[in-house]
Amino acid sequence: MATVKAVVLKHQKKEDDTWNVKIRITHERKTAYLATSHYITVDLINKKTFEIKERNNPVYDQVMLDVLKIRSELSALGNQIDCYTAKGLVELMNERLTGKDRGIRFFDFAERNVRDMEEAGKRRSQSYHAMLTRLEEYAGRNILFSDITASFLTGFDTYLRNKESRNGTGKISQAGVRLYIGIIQTLFNKAKLEYNDEDRGLIRISNNPFAKYKLPSAPKTRKRAISPEQIRAIKELKIPINMHGTLIARDVFILSFLLCGMNTVDMYYLDTIRDGRIEYCRRKTENRREDNAFISIKIEPEAEPYFDRYKDMLCDRVFNFFTRYSSDKQFITKVNGNLKWIGEQIGIDGLTFYAARHTWATIARNECGVSMDDVAMALNHKSGYDVTDTYIKKDWSRIDKANRKVIDFVFAKEKPED
């Protein structure tokens, strides 16, 4: 809960030997100050503590009226107070005291959500940070939800399309625009759930800019699958022993393929092997599914050397990638950077780590005849049979059989002719 107190700041003495009385609000270990219209001289200040004297002090009595009102307003916020920073509370209380309360501040709500994501270890918080940076560049921080209209979003859309992307590859793409404004839409919907109570007739966010503004359509995904011959070429590529990062990238790519397209972030945090199987919840979707996106994959013999090569000797996790790279983000960035070089050596333009996942799925379906349902299960996608899933226990051997077919198709040696 936030605390409120009337104070004077010793170092802010005015030229006329007075101090402005401020109202200090402390919230989540952060402090911000609200200036009042009152000034006092040193005779109304305790010389030892430099606090405002309470007795026979009419200024103190006047300021305390505002302090009591602020405490009442903060109490009325209830759990919604967690959506504000200390600075945000000061600005809100200033609006309440002056009768200029215009609405809910977008950045306070958004930043609170980002902090929750970071504490939960969610990588998508990085995209939210990027969006807020662009939004602040466009319109500043003093944005209310009521300021975000269809015309505001159209202007932001145009602004984004004319800005250079962070990675220096040109203008922000349509996919980037869709991502950023899609995040605003997500926050808008969450804020309405938080602040509006239709049953009681309390509507603090009434506007709906997305009724008129439509998100840009999603661009068609470029097919990233490569051929079995190219998979083998990557595995067999001779890489100088001094190119450690490139060696890791090659191995991680093949390891992903051998584990049904496992993602780098899941490799980075993997901590469970049980009965010759890796078990984990896919971090990308675990909070969106009732089963927490849990999956169990058998470690095939072809994958065992990679487990030995990158074993975490302290047994904190399965692989030691977390000791080599400071974060899962750095891990994938370095891997993709080195895969580009690998692709150039064997004639694959723009090779990325995700090609391993796409290739596994393509070969499983098109070459090995694995059903779409089993491909989806191996990729740890949501099945689409929500009700049925509650009745049927998952049979991980379906994944094992599919993976064995794919590995045999790509890596099995040709049998000699009779």
Helices and strands as residue ranges (DSSP letters): E 3-7, E 19-27, E 30-40, G 42-44, H 58-77, G 78-83, H 86-98, H 106-119, H 125-139, G 145-147, H 150-161, H 174-195, G 198-200, G 209-211, H 228-236, H 244-258, H 264-269, E 273-274, E 277-281, G 286-288, E 294-298, G 301-303, H 304-309, H 321-324, H 328-346, H 354-362, I 363-367, H 372-378, H 386-389, H 397-411
